[in-house]
Amino acid sequence: MAKPIPKRPKIGSRRNGRISSRKNVPRIPKGIIHVQASFNNTIVTVTDLQGRVISWSSAGSCGFKGPRRGTPFAAQTAAGNAIRTVADQGMQRAGVMIKGAGLGRDAALRAIRRSGILLNFIRDITPMPHNGCRPPKKRRV
């Protein structure tokens, strides 16, 4: 004769008192917004001051496919999605680090300015060679 399996209590049910599983959501007042704008995609990452990722979004994760990922509108949408979650967590001030030469640089920055977060600084950290490696041949289209 098989033993009956004991029933486990439901986690988060009203019976055992736990209604909300996220009572102590961490409040992050300051952060850094990293915008990486390449020709094919734009990635927006929001970190705290130590560099731990809080939220991120990209043009590809917003549903854009193919060449449309490199457009300014896709970058604007990605920046809005990434900032919406951290604005709910209480972020008020942020610095912006922009890297890359894509079309989404200015559009992402405009979306960040519109979001209501006060900006401490805007820094361009695009890597520039000091006559290092030989660049690839120019594209012929």
C-alpha positions in Angstrom: 0.0 0.0 0.0 1.5 3.4 -1.1 1.8 6.2 1.4 -0.2 9.4 0.7 2.0 12.4 -0.3 1.6 15.2 2.3 0.3 18.5 1.0 2.7 21.4 1.1 1.4 24.8 2.0 1.2 27.3 -0.9 3.9 29.9 -0.8 2.4 33.4 -0.9 -1.2 32.3 -0.2 -3.4 34.4 2.0 -3.7 31.5 4.6 -0.2 31.7 5.8 0.0 35.5 6.0 2.4 36.2 3.1 0.5 38.3 0.5 3.3 40.2 -1.1 6.6 38.5 -1.8 8.5 41.8 -2.5 8.0 43.9 0.6 11.5 45.3 0.8 12.3 46.4 -2.7 15.7 48.1 -2.7 15.5 51.8 -3.2 18.2 53.1 -5.5 18.4 56.9 -5.4 21.5 57.3 -7.7 22.8 55.3 -10.6 24.6 55.3 -14.0 22.9 54.8 -17.3 25.1 53.1 -20.0 24.1 53.5 -23.6 26.0 51.4 -26.1 25.0 52.5 -29.6 26.4 50.4 -32.5 25.2 50.5 -36.1 23.2 47.3 -35.6 21.7 47.7 -32.1 21.4 49.9 -29.1 21.8 48.5 -25.6 20.8 50.6 -22.5 21.9 49.3 -19.1 21.1 51.0 -15.8 23.5 50.2 -12.9 24.0 51.4 -9.3 27.1 53.4 -8.4 29.0 50.1 -7.7 28.3 48.9 -11.3 25.7 46.2 -10.4 23.1 46.0 -13.1 19.6 47.0 -12.1 17.8 47.0 -15.4 18.7 46.7 -19.1 17.0 46.8 -22.4 18.0 46.7 -26.1 16.4 47.5 -29.4 16.3 43.7 -30.1 14.5 42.9 -26.8 11.9 45.6 -27.5 10.8 43.6 -30.6 12.7 45.3 -33.4 14.3 43.0 -35.9 16.9 43.3 -38.6 18.1 46.7 -39.7 15.4 48.5 -37.7 17.3 47.8 -34.5 19.8 50.5 -35.4 17.2 53.2 -35.9 16.8 56.2 -33.5 13.2 55.2 -32.6 14.4 51.7 -31.5 17.0 53.3 -29.3 14.4 55.7 -27.8 12.1 52.7 -27.0 14.9 50.7 -25.5 16.0 53.6 -23.2 12.4 54.2 -22.1 11.9 50.5 -21.2 15.2 50.4 -19.2 14.4 53.6 -17.3 10.8 52.8 -16.5 11.7 50.0 -14.1 14.3 52.0 -12.2 12.1 55.1 -11.9 9.6 52.8 -10.1 12.4 51.8 -7.7 13.0 55.5 -6.8 15.9 56.6 -8.9 16.1 60.4 -9.0 19.7 61.2 -10.2 21.9 59.5 -12.7 24.9 59.9 -14.8 25.0 58.9 -18.5 27.9 57.1 -20.2 27.5 56.9 -24.0 29.6 54.5 -26.1 29.6 53.9 -29.8 28.9 55.7 -33.0 25.4 54.5 -33.9 22.3 56.4 -34.8 20.7 55.8 -31.5 23.0 57.9 -29.4 21.0 61.2 -29.5 17.6 59.5 -29.4 18.5 57.5 -26.3 19.8 60.6 -24.6 16.6 62.5 -25.4 14.5 59.7 -24.0 16.6 59.8 -20.8 16.1 63.5 -20.5 12.4 63.2 -20.9 12.0 60.5 -18.3 12.3 63.0 -15.4 15.6 61.7 -13.9 18.1 64.5 -13.2 21.4 64.0 -14.9 24.7 64.5 -13.0 26.9 64.2 -16.1 26.9 63.0 -19.7 30.2 61.4 -20.7 31.2 60.0 -24.1 33.4 56.9 -23.5 33.7 55.8 -27.1 37.0 54.0 -27.5 39.4 55.8 -29.8 42.6 54.3 -31.0 45.8 56.3 -30.5 47.2 54.9 -33.8 47.0 51.4 -32.6 45.8 48.5 -34.8 45.4 49.0 -38.5 41.7 49.6 -39.3 39.8 47.2 -41.6 39.4 48.1 -45.3 36.6 50.6 -46.1 33.3 49.1 -47.0 32.3 49.1 -50.7 28.5 49.2 -51.0 
